[in-house]
């Protein structure tokens, strides 16, 4: 069982914003490293779930 790390909502939102911006930047620049993009998108999905937005 994974242990859920508790973070303040503001920190989660800050991380979500930074990851979303990074994904958009990399995609705009034509990043072809799917491993990096998938990792960032997985982390974004986890944060959305933690914030009850997904």
Secondary structure by P-SEA (a helix, b strand, c coil): cbbbbbbcaaaaaaaaaaaaaaaaaaaaacccaaaaaaaaaaaaaaaaaaaccc
